[in-house]
């Protein structure tokens, strides 16, 4: 084998042989482990982080995770670890429905870190129990509606409603009131027998710190994540279990929240100040979020157009 080409071919064949042997050895080690996980009788409590502003992207990632956990027979209980100010009204409603579906089949407990406010509280409210820390902030049940000015626009439209994003001023207020009633109704339905405040008080959108949240019935117990995990496991009848952690926030969701740009250079959504202001688009937004977005015109409080 003095020919250089022959020597290179022989070396390559030896390398492929070594790789093949390694692959066989790795496969022999991994397959029994995978089979043990699939066929074993271990039981799990899954912890799902909800620690970002709720947008369409972040909510869909979380909903997908909750759907998978609902169908996973090894997962006996789920703990939501919440630290979010809320976000989009529509996305928050979708999160609420996903948690409600999960709670109908498995114990769902919530551990509130910094806050579970507005849409994040909406998300957590179907939980069997809500744990808070003394410094946690919960509540803020309501909707913020922002709208473009009614002044003359530089754009021409083919109809009067086209200039108002497909809704008149009356329709705008009707939508705002409807979403508020749905949110308040969900809180009363899920926690009505535990609440120490009236429906009218809930509709005022107050926030409560940990101990006060327990007193008013917005939360159930002062305790941290470990207490919530232990409570969920006990509710599922587990004496021995493993804990698995899920962080559904996707790279796209993080890009949106950071105010970055997509691959095509288009603007995403800014996280600071006005999280739902799209560059170059003056539009209506319905938010379930803690605080008032900057650079947004809040039109009116819904109590002026109807009761709680």
Backbone torsions as a table, in degrees:
resi	resn	phi	psi	omega
1	UNK	NA	54.8	179.6
2	UNK	-83.6	-16.2	179.3
3	UNK	-68.8	126.6	-179.4
4	UNK	-56.9	-37.3	179.7
5	UNK	-64.7	-42.2	178.9
6	UNK	-62.6	-39.7	-180.0
7	UNK	-63.8	-40.1	179.5
8	UNK	-66.2	-40.4	178.3
9	UNK	-62.9	-43.1	-179.7
10	UNK	-63.7	-40.9	178.7
11	UNK	-63.8	-42.3	179.4
12	UNK	-63.0	-41.6	179.5
13	UNK	-64.1	-38.1	177.2
14	UNK	-63.9	-39.9	-179.9
15	UNK	-63.8	-44.6	178.8
16	UNK	-62.4	-35.9	179.0
17	UNK	-64.5	-43.5	178.6
18	UNK	-61.6	-44.5	179.3
19	UNK	-62.2	-38.8	-180.0
20	UNK	-64.6	-41.1	179.0
21	UNK	-63.9	-43.3	178.7
22	UNK	-60.5	-43.0	-179.6
23	UNK	-61.1	-40.8	179.5
24	UNK	-64.4	-43.5	-179.4
25	UNK	-64.3	-44.2	178.5
26	UNK	-62.5	-43.9	178.9
27	UNK	-60.8	-39.6	179.7
28	UNK	-63.9	-32.9	-180.0
29	UNK	-79.5	-37.4	-173.6
30	UNK	-78.4	-40.5	-174.9
31	UNK	-57.9	-47.7	178.1
32	UNK	-60.7	-37.9	179.9
33	UNK	-64.3	-45.5	179.8
34	UNK	-61.6	-40.7	179.9
35	UNK	-64.9	-37.7	-180.0
36	UNK	-64.4	-40.4	178.6
37	UNK	-65.3	-42.1	-176.5
38	UNK	-72.2	-36.5	-172.9
39	UNK	-102.7	-8.6	-178.2
40	UNK	-71.1	171.7	-178.1
41	UNK	-109.3	22.8	177.4
42	UNK	-65.0	145.8	179.2
43	UNK	-120.0	147.9	-169.8
44	UNK	-127.9	147.7	163.3
45	UNK	-109.9	122.5	-177.9
46	UNK	-98.2	132.6	176.2
47	UNK	-106.1	123.0	-178.4
48	UNK	-112.4	119.3	178.1
49	UNK	-78.4	130.1	170.4
50	UNK	-125.2	85.8	-170.5
51	UNK	-129.8	34.9	178.3
52	UNK	-139.5	163.7	172.4
53	UNK	-59.6	136.3	-175.3
54	UNK	-81.3	111.9	176.2
55	UNK	-120.4	177.0	177.0
56	UNK	-59.7	-42.4	-178.3
57	UNK	-67.1	-49.9	-176.8
58	UNK	-66.9	-36.6	-178.7
59	UNK	-67.5	-39.9	-179.7
60	UNK	-66.2	-37.3	176.3
61	UNK	-62.9	-43.8	-179.4
62	UNK	-67.8	-42.6	179.4
63	UNK	-60.9	-40.6	178.0
64	UNK	-62.4	-42.6	178.2
65	UNK	-62.2	-44.9	179.3
66	UNK	-64.1	-36.5	177.9
67	UNK	-63.6	-42.9	-179.9
68	UNK	-66.2	-40.5	179.5
69	UNK	-67.1	-34.2	178.7
70	UNK	-62.8	-34.4	-178.7
71	UNK	-91.9	-2.2	-178.5
72	UNK	-90.3	113.2	-175.0
73	UNK	-71.6	-17.4	178.5
74	UNK	-79.5	-20.0	179.6
75	UNK	-90.0	113.9	-175.1
76	UNK	-94.4	-23.5	-178.5
77	UNK	-154.5	157.9	-177.7
78	UNK	-131.1	138.4	174.3
79	UNK	-117.6	125.8	174.4
80	UNK	-90.8	120.5	176.0
81	UNK	-98.3	102.9	-169.0
82	UNK	-106.7	130.1	170.6
83	UNK	-150.0	79.5	-172.4
84	UNK	-147.7	144.1	176.6
85	UNK	-84.7	2.7	-175.1
86	UNK	96.9	-153.1	-178.6
87	UNK	166.6	-134.1	-178.2
88	UNK	-60.3	136.3	179.8
89	UNK	-63.4	-48.8	-177.8
90	UNK	-62.8	-42.4	-179.2
91	UNK	-68.1	-37.4	177.8
92	UNK	-64.1	-40.5	176.8
93	UNK	-62.1	-39.9	178.5
94	UNK	-64.7	-39.5	178.2
95	UNK	-64.6	-42.7	178.5
96	UNK	-57.2	-46.7	-178.7
97	UNK	-64.8	-36.9	179.2
98	UNK	-66.3	-41.8	178.4
99	UNK	-67.9	-39.2	179.0
100	UNK	-62.3	-41.8	177.7
101	UNK	-63.3	-42.3	179.6
102	UNK	-64.9	-43.5	-177.6
103	UNK	-66.8	-20.0	177.4
104	UNK	-73.1	-16.7	-175.8
105	UNK	-116.4	-26.9	-177.1
106	UNK	-143.0	154.5	174.4
107	UNK	-60.6	132.9	176.7
108	UNK	-126.6	119.4	177.9
109	UNK	-115.5	154.3	178.3
110	UNK	-122.1	136.3	172.6
111	UNK	-115.9	115.9	-178.7
112	UNK	-92.3	126.7	177.2
113	UNK	-90.8	-102.3	-178.2
114	UNK	-71.0	-51.5	178.5
115	UNK	-159.6	153.0	168.3
116	UNK	-130.5	82.9	-172.3
117	UNK	-110.5	147.8	174.4
118	UNK	51.7	-118.3	-176.7
119	UNK	-60.9	-28.4	176.8
120	UNK	-70.7	-34.9	174.8
121	UNK	-70.7	-37.9	174.2
122	UNK	-55.3	-43.5	179.1
123	UNK	-61.7	-41.9	-172.6
124	UNK	-83.2	-18.4	-168.2
125	UNK	-63.3	-24.3	175.6
126	UNK	-76.7	-3.8	-178.3
127	UNK	-60.2	150.8	177.2
128	UNK	-65.7	-39.6	176.4
129	UNK	-145.3	147.2	178.7
130	UNK	-119.8	120.3	177.5
131	UNK	-100.6	141.3	179.0
132	UNK	-132.2	158.7	169.5
133	UNK	-93.9	164.9	179.0
134	UNK	-56.7	-30.1	-177.6
135	UNK	-95.6	-0.9	-179.7
136	UNK	-62.8	150.9	174.9
137	UNK	-117.8	124.6	178.9
138	UNK	-131.8	160.3	177.6
139	UNK	109.7	-134.2	-177.5
140	UNK	62.1	51.3	-175.4
141	UNK	-79.6	106.1	179.6
142	UNK	168.4	-174.9	-174.4
143	UNK	-130.7	138.9	172.9
144	UNK	-106.7	126.2	177.0
145	UNK	-109.7	124.6	174.9
146	UNK	-113.3	151.6	-175.0
147	UNK	-149.4	155.1	174.9
148	UNK	-70.4	162.1	177.5
149	UNK	-67.5	159.8	179.7
150	UNK	-93.2	10.0	-178.8
151	UNK	-72.6	174.6	-178.8
152	UNK	-65.8	128.3	179.4
153	UNK	-95.3	155.1	177.7
154	UNK	-77.1	-9.1	-178.6
155	UNK	-96.3	146.5	175.2
156	UNK	-95.2	145.1	-179.8
157	UNK	-128.7	161.0	-178.4
158	UNK	-92.3	-6.8	179.4
159	UNK	-160.4	157.6	-175.5
160	UNK	-62.0	-36.9	-179.4
161	UNK	-71.9	-23.8	-179.6
162	UNK	-63.1	-29.9	-179.7
163	UNK	-77.1	-11.2	-178.7
164	UNK	-119.3	34.3	177.1
165	UNK	55.7	36.9	172.7
166	UNK	83.7	11.0	177.2
167	UNK	-145.3	145.2	175.9
168	UNK	-80.5	173.9	178.7
169	UNK	-62.3	-40.3	178.4
170	UNK	-65.2	-40.6	178.2
171	UNK	-65.0	-35.8	178.0
172	UNK	-60.5	-50.4	-179.8
173	UNK	-66.4	-35.0	178.3
174	UNK	-64.6	-41.1	177.9
175	UNK	-64.2	-43.4	179.5
176	UNK	-60.4	-45.7	-179.9
177	UNK	-65.9	-39.8	-179.8
178	UNK	-62.7	-43.5	-179.9
179	UNK	-67.4	-37.2	177.3
180	UNK	-62.7	-44.8	-179.5
181	UNK	-62.9	-38.5	178.0
182	UNK	-63.5	-44.2	-179.7
183	UNK	-63.7	-51.5	179.7
184	UNK	-60.8	-41.2	179.1
185	UNK	-61.9	-39.3	178.7
186	UNK	-64.3	-41.8	178.6
187	UNK	-63.3	-43.4	180.0
188	UNK	-66.6	-37.4	179.9
189	UNK	-68.4	-45.8	-174.6
190	UNK	-77.8	-32.0	-172.9
191	UNK	-128.9	12.2	-174.9
192	UNK	-54.6	-39.6	-177.8
193	UNK	-77.0	-8.6	179.1
194	UNK	-108.9	-14.0	-177.3
195	UNK	-73.8	138.5	176.4
196	UNK	-105.5	12.0	178.7
197	UNK	-126.2	160.9	-177.0
198	UNK	-81.7	168.1	175.4
199	UNK	-59.9	-39.6	179.5
200	UNK	-62.7	-38.0	178.6
201	UNK	-68.7	-41.0	176.7
202	UNK	-57.9	-41.8	-176.8
203	UNK	-69.9	-12.5	177.5
204	UNK	-74.9	-10.6	174.2
205	UNK	69.0	34.0	177.0
206	UNK	-72.0	158.1	173.2
207	UNK	-114.8	153.6	-177.9
208	UNK	-134.7	139.1	172.6
209	UNK	-78.1	166.9	-169.8
210	UNK	-40.1	-65.7	-176.7
211	UNK	-60.5	-41.7	179.1
212	UNK	-67.8	-33.7	177.7
213	UNK	-62.9	-37.7	177.2
214	UNK	-68.4	-41.6	180.0
215	UNK	-62.3	-38.2	-178.7
216	UNK	-83.4	-12.1	179.9
217	UNK	93.0	3.5	176.1
218	UNK	-71.4	-24.7	176.6
219	UNK	-136.1	171.1	-173.6
220	UNK	-108.9	-31.4	-170.7
221	UNK	-158.7	146.3	172.9
222	UNK	-86.8	122.2	-178.5
223	UNK	177.6	161.0	-177.4
224	UNK	-93.8	-166.6	-176.8
225	UNK	-61.6	-42.0	-178.2
226	UNK	-62.2	-37.2	178.1
227	UNK	-65.5	-39.6	178.9
228	UNK	-66.1	-40.6	178.5
229	UNK	-62.9	-46.5	-180.0
230	UNK	-63.0	-39.4	178.9
231	UNK	-65.5	-41.6	179.3
232	UNK	-65.6	-40.7	178.7
233	UNK	-63.8	-41.2	178.9
234	UNK	-64.6	-39.8	178.5
235	UNK	-63.8	-30.2	179.2
236	UNK	-87.2	-2.1	179.7
237	UNK	75.4	29.5	-177.2
238	UNK	-97.7	131.4	172.8
239	UNK	-102.9	-32.5	176.2
240	UNK	-128.2	131.8	-176.5
241	UNK	-161.7	162.0	174.3
242	UNK	-107.9	152.5	177.3
243	UNK	-111.4	127.5	177.1
244	UNK	-118.6	145.8	-174.8
245	UNK	-115.4	139.3	179.1
246	UNK	-127.9	133.2	174.6
247	UNK	-123.3	91.7	-170.9
248	UNK	-68.7	-15.0	-175.6
249	UNK	-55.9	122.0	-177.5
250	UNK	-89.3	168.1	176.8
251	UNK	-60.8	-37.6	178.6
252	UNK	-66.1	-39.3	178.3
253	UNK	-63.6	-39.4	178.6
254	UNK	-67.8	-36.0	177.0
255	UNK	-63.3	-43.9	179.7
256	UNK	-61.0	-44.2	-176.0
257	UNK	-72.7	-22.0	179.9
258	UNK	-86.6	-7.3	-179.4
259	UNK	78.1	22.6	-179.3
260	UNK	-79.6	-174.6	-180.0
261	UNK	-114.5	150.4	177.3
262	UNK	-76.8	-178.8	-177.6
263	UNK	-62.5	-26.9	-179.2
264	UNK	-89.6	5.3	178.5
265	UNK	83.2	0.4	-178.9
266	UNK	-72.7	152.7	-178.1
267	UNK	-73.5	140.9	172.4
268	UNK	-93.6	-151.9	-176.7
269	UNK	-109.8	134.5	-179.1
270	UNK	-74.6	140.3	-179.4
271	UNK	-88.2	-36.9	-175.0
272	UNK	-90.5	134.8	174.3
273	UNK	84.2	-79.8	-175.9
274	UNK	-121.8	85.8	-171.9
275	UNK	-68.1	-11.3	-178.2
276	UNK	-125.0	29.2	174.7
277	UNK	-97.1	117.2	179.9
278	UNK	-91.7	131.8	-177.4
279	UNK	-57.2	125.3	175.4
280	UNK	82.6	1.1	-178.5
281	UNK	-124.5	118.9	178.7
282	UNK	-98.4	103.5	-169.4
283	UNK	-140.6	167.0	177.3
284	UNK	-78.2	138.2	174.0
285	UNK	-133.9	138.3	173.0
286	UNK	-111.9	118.7	-173.4
287	UNK	-120.3	140.6	167.3
288	UNK	-113.2	82.0	-172.0
289	UNK	-140.3	148.6	-178.2
290	UNK	-79.3	117.7	-178.4
291	UNK	99.8	170.2	179.9
292	UNK	-103.6	122.2	179.4
293	UNK	-59.8	138.3	176.9
294	UNK	-73.3	157.2	177.6
295	UNK	60.6	22.0	177.0
296	UNK	-123.3	141.5	179.7
297	UNK	-93.8	108.5	177.0
298	UNK	-82.7	120.4	-168.8
299	UNK	-76.4	-52.5	-175.5
300	UNK	-166.6	160.6	172.6
301	UNK	-82.2	136.9	-175.6
302	UNK	-68.1	-16.2	179.3
303	UNK	-64.7	-16.6	177.7
304	UNK	-77.3	-15.7	-176.9
305	UNK	-118.7	14.6	179.0
306	UNK	158.8	164.0	-178.2
307	UNK	-81.4	-162.0	-179.7
308	UNK	-77.8	NA	NA
